[in-house]
Amino acid sequence: MHVAIAGNIGSGKTTLTKLISKHYKWKAEFEDVLENPYLEDFYVDMKRWSFSLQIYFLNSRFRQILDIRESGTDIIQDRTIYEDAFIFAPNLHAMRLMSNRDYENYSSLFNLMESVTEAPDLLIYLRSSVPNLVKQIQKRGREYENSISIDYLNKLNERYEAWIQTYDKGKLLIIDVDELDFVTKPEDLGHIINKIDGEIHGLF
């Protein structure tokens, strides 16, 4: 089984991926942030590095999807290939931080990859307000994220909401995380796990 967690920067995807992996004893696949050679440069000069960063993420997630399907094990994945293609890349293009030529090249490559991959059995979307995202980003203290603007987060949130309204590739679970503290409150984590249980039992 392949379950994936989607959500904006700072919504809690990685933390929840770890907790769910531990609870269900599923293998966790994480977003390549620490080893990403473009991420810090991107936040310094988005226009210069946007295409390189998005291609790196696209390649990394495509490889993950192939590994997930070949592994035959239950997987929980931190962020999906769709978020790159439907949220981050078009947002950079709309902000004129990615050229038309690069965006068309990127989109063509994504369409090819999507044609030979399968969607997650269950997608969990973590919905968060921008103030909550800012609080979480500040709390984790990654220096290169200090330059992320509220306007950028707002634009991403708008694209997430538009994308999730039309998502039809498989089962979908939406969790509003603003009022939840699934790290320190076991009852909040239990609430999420109960919702996941309700969805995955319908997969069999």
Secondary structure as UniProt FT lines:
FT   STRAND          2..7
FT   TURN            9..10
FT   HELIX           13..24
FT   STRAND          27..29
FT   TURN            34..35
FT   HELIX           39..44
FT   HELIX           46..71
FT   STRAND          75..78
FT   HELIX           81..83
FT   HELIX           84..88
FT   HELIX           89..94
FT   TURN            95..96
FT   HELIX           100..114
FT   TURN            115..116
FT   STRAND          122..127
FT   HELIX           130..140
FT   HELIX           143..147
FT   HELIX           150..166
FT   STRAND          171..176
FT   TURN            178..179
FT   TURN            182..184
FT   HELIX           186..200
FT   HELIX           201..203
//
